[in-house]
Amino acid sequence: MNITQITVDWEDSDNFTIVSPTLPVTIQPGMSETFTIRFKPADPFGYDADLTIKSNAVNGSDYIVKLTGNGIAGGAGASIESNMSSVVFGEVPINSPHESTLEISNTGDQALSITSTNIVQTPGGIFDVVSPTTYPVTVQPGAKTDIKIKFAPIEKIDYTGVIEINSNASNNNKLSVDLNGTGGDPVGVQDEDGNSITLNAGPNPFSTRTNIHYTVSGNGGNVNISVIDSRGMTITNLVSKNLSSGEYNEVFDAKGLSSGVYYVIGKINGKPIQLPVVIEK
């Protein structure tokens, strides 16, 4: 199903806005998609609007959803909202942690103070808050802040968790957002003799430096590790030597490089594998 347009009655388009996802959206058979709608009333009274979803659905190209909400008088205090009801990491290689950003907004009229975050999960240590690292975090009315969450699977299974965001918000002083992810195959390659290399980069994304961790298995061999840009141009050569089996580390310094996607190319005895890394400045 292809969803091409989502609109709200024009007279209420400032009060109800579509936060995510970006259109168009394709939904495969048997699958679903979550849409986030923000309600920001301009006046202290009730609102009732129609949200129209246009698609290629055979049972109706226009699907109507009723939106209702009540505005309250000013002076209500801080109000917390997130841009996602759940953070879905998808499939992530078990040796390649991935980070995702949760955007928190203060839609109230007083300063929002985020006092702490807590992740509820079993087993522990799979999901982790990367930033902020110190609390409280103050978010002024109308402003936003980011919470970065890392997913580091250790097995090829599904993982779930919940991040709890504690604050002084009058609408929800403990905002809970679901966390979901699946452990995938390691990023690695094996030569004809069973010698292999796997790659991992952390942090990823990063701004200045990241640690390239790689594991050589079997009898080892000639190992080459380099970094290329999206055009395939070599940025730097990190390793070029014969190595026995074991775990190794190299630092990739992004000084002088612009933001974007780069690729760590690892080779063992000529067999290549690539690992994407993201520079954010």
N, C-alpha and C positions, 0 to 999 in steps of 0.2 A: 504494500500500500504506500502510495506517495502522497504525503501531506505537503501541499504547496502554499497554503496561506492560512493564517489564524488572525482573526480580527475581533475587536470589541466594538459595540455600539459607539459611534463617534462621540456622543455626548458624555460617555463614561471612559473614553480611551485614556484620559489622564489619571483616572482613579484605579483602573485595572490595566496592568501592563504585562506583556509576555517577557519573562526573564530568560527562559531557556526552553528548548534548545534553539539553535539557529536553523531557519528554514532554507531550503526544503529538507524534509526528513523522510527517509525510506524505512519502512517497518516490514521485515520479512514475515512470512506466514508463521503463525504460532508465537510470534515475539510481541514485545510491547515497548512503549516509550513513555517516559515521564516528562510532563510539561509543568513548569513552575510559573505561577501567576502571582504577581505582586499586587496587593491591595493597599493603596495609599489615599485614603479619603481626604477630600479638600474641606469638607464641612461636617459638623457633628449631627448627621442624620443617616437614615438607612439608604443603601444603594442596591439596585437590582439591574443587572445588565445581561445581555446575550453575548456569549463567545461563540463565534462561528468558525468551524474547522472545515476547510475545503480540501478534498482529496479525490482520488480516483476510485473510491469504494463503490462497488456495484449496488450496495443497498442504500446509497444516498451520497451525493457529492458534497452536500452541506450538512454538517452535524452540529447541532446547537447544544451548548452547555450553559446552564444558568449560573450566574455569578451573583452572590449576595454578600453583604457585609454592612456593619454599622460603624460609622465614624463616631469618635468620642471627643469630648471637649479637650482643648489644649491644656497643658500642664500635667499630662498623664505620666510623664517621665520618659526614661529610656525604653526603646523597643528594639528587640533583636530579631533579625531575619537572616537566613542563609540562602545562597543561590542554588543549593541542591538539597533535596530531601535525603539523598544517599550518594555516597562517593563510590563509584564503580571503577575499579582499577582494571578489570578484565583479566586476561591471562598474562602473567609476568614470569619470566624465567626465574628458576629458584636461586640462581646466583647473580641476579641482576635487579636489585631493589628499584622500585619506581616511586616517584613522588607525585602527589596531586594537590591542588590548591582549592581550599574551601573559602569562599568569600562571605564575610560576615558584614552586615549592614546595620546601622542604627537609624531606624525610621521614626524614632521618637523625637521629643523636643528637649531632652536633657542628655547629658553625657552618659554614654554607656561604659561601664567598667567591667571588663572580662577578668574575673578573679582567678580562674584556673581552668584547665582542661583535664579530662580523664578518659582513658580508653578502656572499655570493658570488652574483653576478648578471651577466648580459650582456644589454643594455648596462648600464652602471653608473648610479647615481643615481636609479633608479626606486623601489627600496625603500630606506628609510633608518631608522635607529634614532633616535627623537625623545628618548626618555629610557630609562634614566638617561644623564646626560651626563658623569658622572665615575665612576671605578672605583678600587678595588674596591667592590662592593656586598656587604654582609654580611647574610645571612639566617639567623636563629636557628632551631634545631630546631623544627619544627612551624609555622614562620612562612612567609609568602609575600611576593613582590615582583612588581611589574609591569614589563614591558618594552613600551614603546609604539613601534609601527612604522608608518611612513608609506608609502603607495603613491601615487606621482605619475606616472601614465602620460603619455606624450607622443605616442603614436600609438594608433590603434584596432586594437590587436593584443593577443594573449595574452602575458603576462609570467610568468616563473618565477624563483625565487631560493631561497636557503637562508640562514637566520640561524644562525650558529654561536655558542654560548654557552659560553665557557671558564670553568672553575671548578676547585675542589679536590674536587669530588664523587668519592666512591669508586666509584660505580656508573657514572659516565659523565662524564669531565672535559671532554668537548666534546660538548654536547648540540646536535643539529642539528634544525631545524624547517623544513619546506618553506614557501615563500611563493608564492602564486598570485594573479593578478589580470588583469583585462581592461580595456583602454582603451575608453571609450565616447564617445558624442557629447558635445560641449561643452554646458554649461548656458547656453543663450542663446535669443534670439528675434529675428525679422526682421520689419520692417514691409513694407507693400505696395511700397515703392520700393527695397527691398533694403538699407536701413540696419539695422544689427543691433547688439545688445549681448550680451556674454557676461559671466558672473559667476564669481568664485572667492573662497573664504574660507580664510584660513590664519593661525594654526592652526585646525583644526576636527576634534574638539571643542576648547574652550578654557575658561578660567576667568575671566579678567578682560577681555582685549582680543583682538580678531582684526582682521586687515587685509582689507578688502573690495577686491579687485582687479577692475576691470572694463575691458573693451575695447569701444570704440565703432568700428564700421566703416561704410564707405560715406560718405555725405555728413553723417552724424551727425544731430543734431536735438535735440528736447526730451527730456532724460534725467531720470528720477526714480528715486531709490533710497531705500527705507524698510525698516524692520524691524517685523514683526508677531509676536504670540505665537500659540499654538496655537488661541486663540479668535478670531483675526482682528483683535485690537485692535492699533492702531499703537503701537509702542514709541518709535520715533524716526524722523525724516526726515533722511537723510544728504545727499542731493543733489536739487536741483531747479533745473536750468539748461539752457541750450542749449550743446551741446558738439559740437566737430568730431571727426573720427576720431582715435583715439589710445588710449593706455593710461593709466588713472587709478587712484588709490587713495583709500580713505576708511577711517578707523578706527572700528570699532563697539565702544564701551565698555559692558561688561555690569555696571558697578557698580550695585548695588541690585537686580539681577535674580536670580531664583531659578534653580536648575538646571532644564533641560528643553530641548525642541526649539523653536526660533524659525525664522522664515523671512525671508530677505532678498528683497524684491520689487524687481526692476529693470524699468523701463519705458523704451522708446524710442518716442517719438511715439504714446504710448498703448498700445503692445503690451507686455503684461507677461510676466515669467518669474520663477519663484521658486527660491531656493536654500536648502535646510535647513541650519541651523547648530545645534550642540549646545553648551550651556553646562554644564560640570561643575564643581561647587564642593565 
